[in-house]
Amino acid sequence: MARMTDEEADFLDEYYTKNLPIPGPNGTGFFSKMRKTACSITVDDLSTKWLITKANASNKTPADIIEEMVREKMAVAV
């Protein structure tokens, strides 16, 4: 990874000094902006291992596997 120049570091320092992220549900930080589309969930070890194994075997991400499972459940419920 390339190192920052002094000018880049000074710019970022000044920018974030003047534009502090605001925490909370209506804030300006990364997680505040992404709260509707990106959320974290916690699952047990067995579920984690199963998801990772299934994802690796099908060349997908664990999120893809979960999405497929949810869509299957939704299709059956309709």
C-alpha positions as CSV (number, residue, x, y, z in Angstrom):
1,M,0.0,0.0,0.0
2,A,1.4,3.4,-1.0
3,R,2.1,5.8,1.8
4,M,0.4,9.2,2.0
5,T,2.3,12.3,1.1
6,D,2.4,15.2,3.6
7,E,-0.1,17.2,1.5
8,E,-2.6,14.3,1.5
9,A,-2.3,13.8,5.2
10,D,-2.7,17.5,5.9
11,F,-5.8,17.6,3.6
12,L,-7.4,14.6,5.4
13,D,-6.5,16.1,8.8
14,E,-8.1,19.4,7.9
15,Y,-11.1,17.8,6.3
16,Y,-12.0,15.5,9.2
17,T,-11.3,18.2,11.7
18,K,-13.9,20.4,10.0
19,N,-16.3,17.6,9.0
20,L,-16.7,15.3,12.0
21,P,-18.9,12.3,11.4
22,I,-22.1,12.5,13.5
23,P,-23.0,9.2,15.2
24,G,-26.6,8.0,15.5
25,P,-29.4,6.9,13.3
26,N,-29.4,10.2,11.4
27,G,-25.7,10.7,11.4
28,T,-23.1,11.1,8.7
29,G,-20.8,8.3,9.6
30,F,-20.4,5.1,7.4
31,F,-22.6,2.9,9.6
32,S,-25.3,5.5,9.9
33,K,-25.5,5.9,6.1
34,M,-25.5,2.1,5.5
35,R,-27.8,1.1,8.4
36,K,-30.6,0.1,6.1
37,T,-28.6,-1.8,3.6
38,A,-25.7,-3.2,5.6
39,C,-26.3,-4.7,9.0
40,S,-24.3,-7.3,10.9
41,I,-25.9,-10.4,12.4
42,T,-24.5,-13.0,14.8
43,V,-24.9,-16.7,14.3
44,D,-23.6,-19.7,16.2
45,D,-20.4,-21.5,15.3
46,L,-22.1,-24.4,13.6
47,S,-24.1,-22.0,11.3
48,T,-21.0,-20.0,10.5
49,K,-19.0,-23.1,9.6
50,W,-21.9,-24.4,7.4
51,L,-22.3,-21.1,5.6
52,I,-18.6,-20.8,4.9
53,T,-18.4,-24.4,3.7
54,K,-21.5,-24.0,1.5
55,A,-20.1,-20.7,0.1
56,N,-16.7,-22.1,-0.7
57,A,-18.2,-25.1,-2.4
58,S,-20.5,-23.0,-4.6
59,N,-18.0,-20.2,-5.1
60,K,-20.4,-17.7,-3.5
61,T,-20.3,-15.4,-0.5
62,P,-22.0,-16.3,2.8
63,A,-24.3,-13.4,2.1
64,D,-25.3,-14.9,-1.2
65,I,-26.2,-18.2,0.5
66,I,-28.3,-16.4,3.1
67,E,-30.1,-14.4,0.4
68,E,-30.9,-17.6,-1.5
69,M,-32.3,-19.2,1.6
70,V,-34.4,-16.2,2.5
71,R,-35.8,-16.0,-1.0
72,E,-36.7,-19.7,-1.0
73,K,-38.6,-19.3,2.3
74,M,-40.4,-16.2,0.9
75,A,-41.4,-18.1,-2.2
76,V,-42.9,-20.9,-0.2
77,A,-44.7,-18.5,2.1
78,V,-46.5,-16.8,-0.7
